[in-house]
Amino acid sequence: MKRTVLSTLLVTVPMCLAGYAALFVAPDERTMHAAQRIFYFHVPSWIAMFVAFFIAAIGNIAYLTSLTEMGLAKCGRR
């Protein structure tokens, strides 16, 4: 339990600080002004989402390809 809470805090606190810094601390860009600061938050979120998706997809493919006849029988497939 303590490990879960600690790991959650180790991820949540820097993420919140980064969001605050991206939206309020980063200076305005000369041409796009405040619209540029939105990219500082959304692009890393987009990258993290794609990394998580591909990790999950690779894990699911690995699981499905590793099923044996006994594993399928336990699932009720045969």
HTML snippet that shows the backbone in 3Dmol.js (N, CA, C, O; Angstrom):
<script src="https://3Dmol.org/build/3Dmol-min.js"></script>
<div id="view" style="width:600px;height:400px;position:relative"></div>
<script>
const pdb = `
ATOM      1  N   MET A   1       0.827  -1.197   0.000  1.00  0.00           N
ATOM      2  CA  MET A   1       0.000   0.000   0.000  1.00  0.00           C
ATOM      3  C   MET A   1       0.865   1.252   0.000  1.00  0.00           C
ATOM      4  O   MET A   1       0.602   2.190  -0.753  1.00  0.00           O
ATOM      5  N   LYS A   2       1.901   1.274   0.844  1.00  0.00           N
ATOM      6  CA  LYS A   2       2.758   2.453   0.916  1.00  0.00           C
ATOM      7  C   LYS A   2       3.488   2.679  -0.404  1.00  0.00           C
ATOM      8  O   LYS A   2       3.688   3.817  -0.828  1.00  0.00           O
ATOM      9  N   ARG A   3       3.880   1.591  -1.042  1.00  0.00           N
ATOM     10  CA  ARG A   3       4.600   1.705  -2.309  1.00  0.00           C
ATOM     11  C   ARG A   3       3.703   2.308  -3.381  1.00  0.00           C
ATOM     12  O   ARG A   3       4.161   3.119  -4.185  1.00  0.00           O
ATOM     13  N   THR A   4       2.445   1.926  -3.401  1.00  0.00           N
ATOM     14  CA  THR A   4       1.505   2.453  -4.383  1.00  0.00           C
ATOM     15  C   THR A   4       1.280   3.946  -4.176  1.00  0.00           C
ATOM     16  O   THR A   4       1.266   4.717  -5.136  1.00  0.00           O
ATOM     17  N   VAL A   5       1.107   4.344  -2.936  1.00  0.00           N
ATOM     18  CA  VAL A   5       0.887   5.759  -2.637  1.00  0.00           C
ATOM     19  C   VAL A   5       2.132   6.566  -2.989  1.00  0.00           C
ATOM     20  O   VAL A   5       2.027   7.654  -3.556  1.00  0.00           O
ATOM     21  N   LEU A   6       3.293   6.047  -2.659  1.00  0.00           N
ATOM     22  CA  LEU A   6       4.535   6.754  -2.957  1.00  0.00           C
ATOM     23  C   LEU A   6       4.754   6.886  -4.458  1.00  0.00           C
ATOM     24  O   LEU A   6       5.127   7.958  -4.934  1.00  0.00           O
ATOM     25  N   SER A   7       4.530   5.824  -5.203  1.00  0.00           N
ATOM     26  CA  SER A   7       4.719   5.898  -6.654  1.00  0.00           C
ATOM     27  C   SER A   7       3.690   6.827  -7.295  1.00  0.00           C
ATOM     28  O   SER A   7       4.001   7.519  -8.265  1.00  0.00           O
ATOM     29  N   THR A   8       2.477   6.849  -6.765  1.00  0.00           N
ATOM     30  CA  THR A   8       1.461   7.769  -7.275  1.00  0.00           C
ATOM     31  C   THR A   8       1.875   9.212  -7.040  1.00  0.00           C
ATOM     32  O   THR A   8       1.717  10.058  -7.921  1.00  0.00           O
ATOM     33  N   LEU A   9       2.402   9.495  -5.863  1.00  0.00           N
ATOM     34  CA  LEU A   9       2.856  10.854  -5.570  1.00  0.00           C
ATOM     35  C   LEU A   9       4.064  11.239  -6.414  1.00  0.00           C
ATOM     36  O   LEU A   9       4.185  12.388  -6.839  1.00  0.00           O
ATOM     37  N   LEU A  10       4.957  10.281  -6.659  1.00  0.00           N
ATOM     38  CA  LEU A  10       6.137  10.568  -7.464  1.00  0.00           C
ATOM     39  C   LEU A  10       5.785  10.883  -8.915  1.00  0.00           C
ATOM     40  O   LEU A  10       6.568  11.532  -9.609  1.00  0.00           O
ATOM     41  N   VAL A  11       4.645  10.443  -9.375  1.00  0.00           N
ATOM     42  CA  VAL A  11       4.214  10.746 -10.730  1.00  0.00           C
ATOM     43  C   VAL A  11       3.300  11.974 -10.751  1.00  0.00           C
ATOM     44  O   VAL A  11       3.424  12.820 -11.636  1.00  0.00           O
ATOM     45  N   THR A  12       2.399  12.075  -9.798  1.00  0.00           N
ATOM     46  CA  THR A  12       1.391  13.129  -9.800  1.00  0.00           C
ATOM     47  C   THR A  12       1.974  14.511  -9.531  1.00  0.00           C
ATOM     48  O   THR A  12       1.623  15.472 -10.215  1.00  0.00           O
ATOM     49  N   VAL A  13       2.847  14.620  -8.557  1.00  0.00           N
ATOM     50  CA  VAL A  13       3.384  15.933  -8.188  1.00  0.00           C
ATOM     51  C   VAL A  13       4.177  16.568  -9.342  1.00  0.00           C
ATOM     52  O   VAL A  13       3.914  17.723  -9.678  1.00  0.00           O
ATOM     53  N   PRO A  14       5.141  15.859  -9.965  1.00  0.00           N
ATOM     54  CA  PRO A  14       5.835  16.500 -11.087  1.00  0.00           C
ATOM     55  C   PRO A  14       4.918  16.799 -12.271  1.00  0.00           C
ATOM     56  O   PRO A  14       5.121  17.788 -12.975  1.00  0.00           O
ATOM     57  N   MET A  15       3.913  15.954 -12.495  1.00  0.00           N
ATOM     58  CA  MET A  15       2.997  16.197 -13.596  1.00  0.00           C
ATOM     59  C   MET A  15       2.189  17.476 -13.364  1.00  0.00           C
ATOM     60  O   MET A  15       1.991  18.268 -14.285  1.00  0.00           O
ATOM     61  N   CYS A  16       1.732  17.667 -12.143  1.00  0.00           N
ATOM     62  CA  CYS A  16       0.990  18.886 -11.821  1.00  0.00           C
ATOM     63  C   CYS A  16       1.901  20.118 -11.905  1.00  0.00           C
ATOM     64  O   CYS A  16       1.481  21.167 -12.394  1.00  0.00           O
ATOM     65  N   LEU A  17       3.128  19.994 -11.436  1.00  0.00           N
ATOM     66  CA  LEU A  17       4.074  21.104 -11.528  1.00  0.00           C
ATOM     67  C   LEU A  17       4.398  21.443 -12.985  1.00  0.00           C
ATOM     68  O   LEU A  17       4.517  22.616 -13.337  1.00  0.00           O
ATOM     69  N   ALA A  18       4.538  20.436 -13.816  1.00  0.00           N
ATOM     70  CA  ALA A  18       4.812  20.672 -15.231  1.00  0.00           C
ATOM     71  C   ALA A  18       3.626  21.357 -15.914  1.00  0.00           C
ATOM     72  O   ALA A  18       3.812  22.250 -16.741  1.00  0.00           O
ATOM     73  N   GLY A  19       2.422  20.941 -15.569  1.00  0.00           N
ATOM     74  CA  GLY A  19       1.238  21.585 -16.131  1.00  0.00           C
ATOM     75  C   GLY A  19       1.142  23.044 -15.719  1.00  0.00           C
ATOM     76  O   GLY A  19       0.821  23.913 -16.530  1.00  0.00           O
ATOM     77  N   TYR A  20       1.423  23.301 -14.452  1.00  0.00           N
ATOM     78  CA  TYR A  20       1.413  24.691 -13.960  1.00  0.00           C
ATOM     79  C   TYR A  20       2.481  25.517 -14.665  1.00  0.00           C
ATOM     80  O   TYR A  20       2.217  26.641 -15.093  1.00  0.00           O
ATOM     81  N   ALA A  21       3.688  24.964 -14.787  1.00  0.00           N
ATOM     82  CA  ALA A  21       4.777  25.690 -15.438  1.00  0.00           C
ATOM     83  C   ALA A  21       4.469  25.948 -16.912  1.00  0.00           C
ATOM     84  O   ALA A  21       4.776  27.021 -17.432  1.00  0.00           O
ATOM     85  N   ALA A  22       3.869  24.980 -17.578  1.00  0.00           N
ATOM     86  CA  ALA A  22       3.566  25.142 -19.001  1.00  0.00           C
ATOM     87  C   ALA A  22       2.511  26.214 -19.239  1.00  0.00           C
ATOM     88  O   ALA A  22       2.582  26.957 -20.218  1.00  0.00           O
ATOM     89  N   LEU A  23       1.542  26.291 -18.349  1.00  0.00           N
ATOM     90  CA  LEU A  23       0.435  27.223 -18.583  1.00  0.00           C
ATOM     91  C   LEU A  23       0.638  28.595 -17.955  1.00  0.00           C
ATOM     92  O   LEU A  23       0.083  29.576 -18.449  1.00  0.00           O
ATOM     93  N   PHE A  24       1.421  28.694 -16.879  1.00  0.00           N
ATOM     94  CA  PHE A  24       1.527  29.966 -16.173  1.00  0.00           C
ATOM     95  C   PHE A  24       2.936  30.543 -16.091  1.00  0.00           C
ATOM     96  O   PHE A  24       3.082  31.761 -15.979  1.00  0.00           O
ATOM     97  N   VAL A  25       3.965  29.726 -16.141  1.00  0.00           N
ATOM     98  CA  VAL A  25       5.332  30.205 -15.981  1.00  0.00           C
ATOM     99  C   VAL A  25       6.002  30.469 -17.331  1.00  0.00           C
ATOM    100  O   VAL A  25       6.776  31.417 -17.458  1.00  0.00           O
ATOM    101  N   ALA A  26       5.717  29.652 -18.327  1.00  0.00           N
ATOM    102  CA  ALA A  26       6.358  29.791 -19.638  1.00  0.00           C
ATOM    103  C   ALA A  26       6.007  31.143 -20.256  1.00  0.00           C
ATOM    104  O   ALA A  26       4.856  31.572 -20.186  1.00  0.00           O
ATOM    105  N   PRO A  27       6.980  31.813 -20.856  1.00  0.00           N
ATOM    106  CA  PRO A  27       6.702  33.120 -21.461  1.00  0.00           C
ATOM    107  C   PRO A  27       5.876  32.989 -22.744  1.00  0.00           C
ATOM    108  O   PRO A  27       5.872  31.947 -23.399  1.00  0.00           O
ATOM    109  N   ASP A  28       5.192  34.058 -23.074  1.00  0.00           N
ATOM    110  CA  ASP A  28       4.417  34.079 -24.314  1.00  0.00           C
ATOM    111  C   ASP A  28       5.350  34.108 -25.511  1.00  0.00           C
ATOM    112  O   ASP A  28       6.396  34.757 -25.494  1.00  0.00           O
ATOM    113  N   GLU A  29       4.949  33.392 -26.546  1.00  0.00           N
ATOM    114  CA  GLU A  29       5.692  33.428 -27.796  1.00  0.00           C
ATOM    115  C   GLU A  29       5.266  34.684 -28.543  1.00  0.00           C
ATOM    116  O   GLU A  29       4.118  35.113 -28.423  1.00  0.00           O
ATOM    117  N   ARG A  30       6.158  35.270 -29.301  1.00  0.00           N
ATOM    118  CA  ARG A  30       5.908  36.582 -29.898  1.00  0.00           C
ATOM    119  C   ARG A  30       4.744  36.565 -30.891  1.00  0.00           C
ATOM    120  O   ARG A  30       3.965  37.517 -30.931  1.00  0.00           O
ATOM    121  N   THR A  31       4.612  35.526 -31.675  1.00  0.00           N
ATOM    122  CA  THR A  31       3.580  35.488 -32.715  1.00  0.00           C
ATOM    123  C   THR A  31       2.274  34.871 -32.225  1.00  0.00           C
ATOM    124  O   THR A  31       1.200  35.425 -32.455  1.00  0.00           O
ATOM    125  N   MET A  32       2.363  33.722 -31.549  1.00  0.00           N
ATOM    126  CA  MET A  32       1.159  32.976 -31.186  1.00  0.00           C
ATOM    127  C   MET A  32       0.655  33.290 -29.782  1.00  0.00           C
ATOM    128  O   MET A  32      -0.456  32.892 -29.433  1.00  0.00           O
ATOM    129  N   HIS A  33       1.415  33.971 -28.993  1.00  0.00           N
ATOM    130  CA  HIS A  33       1.070  34.369 -27.625  1.00  0.00           C
ATOM    131  C   HIS A  33       0.731  33.151 -26.771  1.00  0.00           C
ATOM    132  O   HIS A  33       1.520  32.208 -26.704  1.00  0.00           O
ATOM    133  N   ALA A  34      -0.421  33.157 -26.125  1.00  0.00           N
ATOM    134  CA  ALA A  34      -0.764  32.104 -25.165  1.00  0.00           C
ATOM    135  C   ALA A  34      -1.052  30.762 -25.833  1.00  0.00           C
ATOM    136  O   ALA A  34      -0.954  29.723 -25.179  1.00  0.00           O
ATOM    137  N   ALA A  35      -1.401  30.759 -27.112  1.00  0.00           N
ATOM    138  CA  ALA A  35      -1.707  29.503 -27.793  1.00  0.00           C
ATOM    139  C   ALA A  35      -0.499  28.577 -27.832  1.00  0.00           C
ATOM    140  O   ALA A  35      -0.652  27.356 -27.810  1.00  0.00           O
ATOM    141  N   GLN A  36       0.692  29.146 -27.889  1.00  0.00           N
ATOM    142  CA  GLN A  36       1.910  28.333 -27.917  1.00  0.00           C
ATOM    143  C   GLN A  36       2.092  27.549 -26.619  1.00  0.00           C
ATOM    144  O   GLN A  36       2.578  26.419 -26.645  1.00  0.00           O
ATOM    145  N   ARG A  37       1.709  28.132 -25.492  1.00  0.00           N
ATOM    146  CA  ARG A  37       1.903  27.469 -24.201  1.00  0.00           C
ATOM    147  C   ARG A  37       1.042  26.214 -24.066  1.00  0.00           C
ATOM    148  O   ARG A  37       1.387  25.307 -23.309  1.00  0.00           O
ATOM    149  N   ILE A  38      -0.065  26.156 -24.787  1.00  0.00           N
ATOM    150  CA  ILE A  38      -0.919  24.977 -24.745  1.00  0.00           C
ATOM    151  C   ILE A  38      -0.170  23.764 -25.295  1.00  0.00           C
ATOM    152  O   ILE A  38      -0.378  22.644 -24.828  1.00  0.00           O
ATOM    153  N   PHE A  39       0.692  23.978 -26.277  1.00  0.00           N
ATOM    154  CA  PHE A  39       1.478  22.886 -26.847  1.00  0.00           C
ATOM    155  C   PHE A  39       2.419  22.273 -25.815  1.00  0.00           C
ATOM    156  O   PHE A  39       2.695  21.074 -25.870  1.00  0.00           O
ATOM    157  N   TYR A  40       2.913  23.071 -24.879  1.00  0.00           N
ATOM    158  CA  TYR A  40       3.824  22.554 -23.857  1.00  0.00           C
ATOM    159  C   TYR A  40       3.151  21.515 -22.975  1.00  0.00           C
ATOM    160  O   TYR A  40       3.833  20.685 -22.374  1.00  0.00           O
ATOM    161  N   PHE A  41       1.857  21.544 -22.887  1.00  0.00           N
ATOM    162  CA  PHE A  41       1.113  20.573 -22.080  1.00  0.00           C
ATOM    163  C   PHE A  41       0.577  19.426 -22.938  1.00  0.00           C
ATOM    164  O   PHE A  41       0.663  18.263 -22.542  1.00  0.00           O
ATOM    165  N   HIS A  42       0.028  19.744 -24.100  1.00  0.00           N
ATOM    166  CA  HIS A  42      -0.663  18.731 -24.891  1.00  0.00           C
ATOM    167  C   HIS A  42       0.266  17.794 -25.665  1.00  0.00           C
ATOM    168  O   HIS A  42      -0.059  16.618 -25.826  1.00  0.00           O
ATOM    169  N   VAL A  43       1.388  18.273 -26.138  1.00  0.00           N
ATOM    170  CA  VAL A  43       2.290  17.403 -26.899  1.00  0.00           C
ATOM    171  C   VAL A  43       2.871  16.296 -26.015  1.00  0.00           C
ATOM    172  O   VAL A  43       2.862  15.139 -26.436  1.00  0.00           O
ATOM    173  N   PRO A  44       3.380  16.594 -24.798  1.00  0.00           N
ATOM    174  CA  PRO A  44       3.835  15.489 -23.942  1.00  0.00           C
ATOM    175  C   PRO A  44       2.700  14.535 -23.549  1.00  0.00           C
ATOM    176  O   PRO A  44       2.922  13.332 -23.408  1.00  0.00           O
ATOM    177  N   SER A  45       1.493  15.067 -23.373  1.00  0.00           N
ATOM    178  CA  SER A  45       0.350  14.192 -23.075  1.00  0.00           C
ATOM    179  C   SER A  45       0.065  13.259 -24.244  1.00  0.00           C
ATOM    180  O   SER A  45      -0.240  12.083 -24.044  1.00  0.00           O
ATOM    181  N   TRP A  46       0.164  13.773 -25.450  1.00  0.00           N
ATOM    182  CA  TRP A  46      -0.059  12.974 -26.647  1.00  0.00           C
ATOM    183  C   TRP A  46       0.995  11.872 -26.759  1.00  0.00           C
ATOM    184  O   TRP A  46       0.672  10.727 -27.075  1.00  0.00           O
ATOM    185  N   ILE A  47       2.249  12.220 -26.500  1.00  0.00           N
ATOM    186  CA  ILE A  47       3.332  11.236 -26.573  1.00  0.00           C
ATOM    187  C   ILE A  47       3.121  10.140 -25.532  1.00  0.00           C
ATOM    188  O   ILE A  47       3.273   8.958 -25.838  1.00  0.00           O
ATOM    189  N   ALA A  48       2.772  10.524 -24.310  1.00  0.00           N
ATOM    190  CA  ALA A  48       2.538   9.534 -23.249  1.00  0.00           C
ATOM    191  C   ALA A  48       1.368   8.622 -23.595  1.00  0.00           C
ATOM    192  O   ALA A  48       1.406   7.426 -23.307  1.00  0.00           O
ATOM    193  N   MET A  49       0.327   9.181 -24.211  1.00  0.00           N
ATOM    194  CA  MET A  49      -0.828   8.376 -24.587  1.00  0.00           C
ATOM    195  C   MET A  49      -0.450   7.333 -25.636  1.00  0.00           C
ATOM    196  O   MET A  49      -0.868   6.180 -25.536  1.00  0.00           O
ATOM    197  N   PHE A  50       0.330   7.720 -26.631  1.00  0.00           N
ATOM    198  CA  PHE A  50       0.735   6.771 -27.660  1.00  0.00           C
ATOM    199  C   PHE A  50       1.684   5.712 -27.113  1.00  0.00           C
ATOM    200  O   PHE A  50       1.589   4.546 -27.498  1.00  0.00           O
ATOM    201  N   VAL A  51       2.589   6.092 -26.231  1.00  0.00           N
ATOM    202  CA  VAL A  51       3.487   5.107 -25.619  1.00  0.00           C
ATOM    203  C   VAL A  51       2.673   4.087 -24.816  1.00  0.00           C
ATOM    204  O   VAL A  51       2.909   2.884 -24.922  1.00  0.00           O
ATOM    205  N   ALA A  52       1.722   4.562 -24.018  1.00  0.00           N
ATOM    206  CA  ALA A  52       0.885   3.658 -23.227  1.00  0.00           C
ATOM    207  C   ALA A  52       0.056   2.751 -24.122  1.00  0.00           C
ATOM    208  O   ALA A  52      -0.101   1.567 -23.826  1.00  0.00           O
ATOM    209  N   PHE A  53      -0.477   3.294 -25.219  1.00  0.00           N
ATOM    210  CA  PHE A  53      -1.266   2.484 -26.142  1.00  0.00           C
ATOM    211  C   PHE A  53      -0.428   1.366 -26.753  1.00  0.00           C
ATOM    212  O   PHE A  53      -0.870   0.219 -26.808  1.00  0.00           O
ATOM    213  N   PHE A  54       0.775   1.693 -27.211  1.00  0.00           N
ATOM    214  CA  PHE A  54       1.607   0.683 -27.850  1.00  0.00           C
ATOM    215  C   PHE A  54       2.119  -0.350 -26.855  1.00  0.00           C
ATOM    216  O   PHE A  54       2.259  -1.520 -27.212  1.00  0.00           O
ATOM    217  N   ILE A  55       2.396   0.043 -25.637  1.00  0.00           N
ATOM    218  CA  ILE A  55       2.783  -0.933 -24.602  1.00  0.00           C
ATOM    219  C   ILE A  55       1.635  -1.895 -24.348  1.00  0.00           C
ATOM    220  O   ILE A  55       1.845  -3.105 -24.257  1.00  0.00           O
ATOM    221  N   ALA A  56       0.411  -1.361 -24.231  1.00  0.00           N
ATOM    222  CA  ALA A  56      -0.753  -2.217 -24.010  1.00  0.00           C
ATOM    223  C   ALA A  56      -1.012  -3.118 -25.213  1.00  0.00           C
ATOM    224  O   ALA A  56      -1.344  -4.291 -25.042  1.00  0.00           O
ATOM    225  N   ALA A  57      -0.868  -2.596 -26.409  1.00  0.00           N
ATOM    226  CA  ALA A  57      -1.107  -3.395 -27.608  1.00  0.00           C
ATOM    227  C   ALA A  57      -0.082  -4.521 -27.725  1.00  0.00           C
ATOM    228  O   ALA A  57      -0.442  -5.657 -28.030  1.00  0.00           O
ATOM    229  N   ILE A  58       1.184  -4.213 -27.486  1.00  0.00           N
ATOM    230  CA  ILE A  58       2.219  -5.247 -27.556  1.00  0.00           C
ATOM    231  C   ILE A  58       2.005  -6.292 -26.468  1.00  0.00           C
ATOM    232  O   ILE A  58       2.181  -7.484 -26.719  1.00  0.00           O
ATOM    233  N   GLY A  59       1.632  -5.870 -25.277  1.00  0.00           N
ATOM    234  CA  GLY A  59       1.347  -6.820 -24.198  1.00  0.00           C
ATOM    235  C   GLY A  59       0.170  -7.720 -24.520  1.00  0.00           C
ATOM    236  O   GLY A  59       0.203  -8.916 -24.230  1.00  0.00           O
ATOM    237  N   ASN A  60      -0.874  -7.155 -25.121  1.00  0.00           N
ATOM    238  CA  ASN A  60      -2.039  -7.963 -25.498  1.00  0.00           C
ATOM    239  C   ASN A  60      -1.694  -8.957 -26.598  1.00  0.00           C
ATOM    240  O   ASN A  60      -2.127 -10.109 -26.553  1.00  0.00           O
ATOM    241  N   ILE A  61      -0.927  -8.525 -27.572  1.00  0.00           N
ATOM    242  CA  ILE A  61      -0.522  -9.442 -28.645  1.00  0.00           C
ATOM    243  C   ILE A  61       0.360 -10.556 -28.089  1.00  0.00           C
ATOM    244  O   ILE A  61       0.201 -11.718 -28.462  1.00  0.00           O
ATOM    245  N   ALA A  62       1.277 -10.210 -27.208  1.00  0.00           N
ATOM    246  CA  ALA A  62       2.136 -11.233 -26.598  1.00  0.00           C
ATOM    247  C   ALA A  62       1.312 -12.229 -25.786  1.00  0.00           C
ATOM    248  O   ALA A  62       1.577 -13.431 -25.820  1.00  0.00           O
ATOM    249  N   TYR A  63       0.315 -11.732 -25.060  1.00  0.00           N
ATOM    250  CA  TYR A  63      -0.536 -12.635 -24.279  1.00  0.00           C
ATOM    251  C   TYR A  63      -1.344 -13.559 -25.194  1.00  0.00           C
ATOM    252  O   TYR A  63      -1.423 -14.763 -24.949  1.00  0.00           O
ATOM    253  N   LEU A  64      -1.935 -13.002 -26.235  1.00  0.00           N
ATOM    254  CA  LEU A  64      -2.768 -13.816 -27.113  1.00  0.00           C
ATOM    255  C   LEU A  64      -1.955 -14.841 -27.894  1.00  0.00           C
ATOM    256  O   LEU A  64      -2.454 -15.933 -28.163  1.00  0.00           O
ATOM    257  N   THR A  65      -0.736 -14.525 -28.259  1.00  0.00           N
ATOM    258  CA  THR A  65       0.080 -15.486 -28.984  1.00  0.00           C
ATOM    259  C   THR A  65       0.695 -16.545 -28.074  1.00  0.00           C
ATOM    260  O   THR A  65       1.172 -17.569 -28.563  1.00  0.00           O
ATOM    261  N   SER A  66       0.694 -16.319 -26.763  1.00  0.00           N
ATOM    262  CA  SER A  66       1.290 -17.290 -25.847  1.00  0.00           C
ATOM    263  C   SER A  66       0.274 -18.275 -25.279  1.00  0.00           C
ATOM    264  O   SER A  66       0.642 -19.147 -24.491  1.00  0.00           O
ATOM    265  N   LEU A  67      -0.983 -18.156 -25.658  1.00  0.00           N
ATOM    266  CA  LEU A  67      -1.988 -19.093 -25.159  1.00  0.00           C
ATOM    267  C   LEU A  67      -1.715 -20.484 -25.711  1.00  0.00           C
ATOM    268  O   LEU A  67      -1.456 -20.644 -26.904  1.00  0.00           O
ATOM    269  N   THR A  68      -1.772 -21.471 -24.858  1.00  0.00           N
ATOM    270  CA  THR A  68      -1.563 -22.856 -25.273  1.00  0.00           C
ATOM    271  C   THR A  68      -2.918 -23.555 -25.326  1.00  0.00           C
ATOM    272  O   THR A  68      -3.952 -22.972 -25.000  1.00  0.00           O
ATOM    273  N   GLU A  69      -2.885 -24.798 -25.740  1.00  0.00           N
ATOM    274  CA  GLU A  69      -4.124 -25.577 -25.777  1.00  0.00           C
ATOM    275  C   GLU A  69      -4.724 -25.703 -24.389  1.00  0.00           C
ATOM    276  O   GLU A  69      -5.943 -25.630 -24.235  1.00  0.00           O
ATOM    277  N   MET A  70      -3.877 -25.892 -23.361  1.00  0.00           N
ATOM    278  CA  MET A  70      -4.389 -26.006 -22.001  1.00  0.00           C
ATOM    279  C   MET A  70      -4.999 -24.672 -21.556  1.00  0.00           C
ATOM    280  O   MET A  70      -6.037 -24.647 -20.895  1.00  0.00           O
ATOM    281  N   GLY A  71      -4.350 -23.573 -21.922  1.00  0.00           N
ATOM    282  CA  GLY A  71      -4.879 -22.273 -21.573  1.00  0.00           C
ATOM    283  C   GLY A  71      -6.208 -22.004 -22.228  1.00  0.00           C
ATOM    284  O   GLY A  71      -7.102 -21.420 -21.615  1.00  0.00           O
ATOM    285  N   LEU A  72      -6.349 -22.426 -23.470  1.00  0.00           N
ATOM    286  CA  LEU A  72      -7.628 -22.263 -24.164  1.00  0.00           C
ATOM    287  C   LEU A  72      -8.705 -23.129 -23.534  1.00  0.00           C
ATOM    288  O   LEU A  72      -9.863 -22.719 -23.453  1.00  0.00           O
ATOM    289  N   ALA A  73      -8.327 -24.345 -23.080  1.00  0.00           N
ATOM    290  CA  ALA A  73      -9.304 -25.232 -22.434  1.00  0.00           C
ATOM    291  C   ALA A  73      -9.790 -24.624 -21.128  1.00  0.00           C
ATOM    292  O   ALA A  73     -10.969 -24.743 -20.793  1.00  0.00           O
ATOM    293  N   LYS A  74      -8.894 -23.967 -20.381  1.00  0.00           N
ATOM    294  CA  LYS A  74      -9.294 -23.338 -19.123  1.00  0.00           C
ATOM    295  C   LYS A  74     -10.243 -22.173 -19.378  1.00  0.00           C
ATOM    296  O   LYS A  74     -11.112 -21.886 -18.554  1.00  0.00           O
ATOM    297  N   CYS A  75     -10.081 -21.509 -20.504  1.00  0.00           N
ATOM    298  CA  CYS A  75     -10.945 -20.378 -20.833  1.00  0.00           C
ATOM    299  C   CYS A  75     -12.294 -20.838 -21.350  1.00  0.00           C
ATOM    300  O   CYS A  75     -13.210 -20.025 -21.482  1.00  0.00           O
ATOM    301  N   GLY A  76     -12.439 -22.121 -21.645  1.00  0.00           N
ATOM    302  CA  GLY A  76     -13.692 -22.637 -22.181  1.00  0.00           C
ATOM    303  C   GLY A  76     -13.774 -22.508 -23.679  1.00  0.00           C
ATOM    304  O   GLY A  76     -14.866 -22.584 -24.243  1.00  0.00           O
ATOM    305  N   ARG A  77     -12.669 -22.317 -24.331  1.00  0.00           N
ATOM    306  CA  ARG A  77     -12.680 -22.143 -25.785  1.00  0.00           C
ATOM    307  C   ARG A  77     -12.631 -23.473 -26.515  1.00  0.00           C
ATOM    308  O   ARG A  77     -13.015 -23.549 -27.682  1.00  0.00           O
ATOM    309  N   ARG A  78     -12.160 -24.535 -25.840  1.00  0.00           N
ATOM    310  CA  ARG A  78     -12.096 -25.850 -26.488  1.00  0.00           C
ATOM    311  C   ARG A  78     -12.634 -26.908 -25.581  1.00  0.00           C
ATOM    312  O   ARG A  78     -12.663 -28.081 -25.951  1.00  0.00           O
TER     313      ARG A  78
END
`;
const viewer = $3Dmol.createViewer("view");
viewer.addModel(pdb, "pdb");
viewer.setStyle({}, {cartoon: {color: "spectrum"}});
viewer.zoomTo();
viewer.render();
</script>
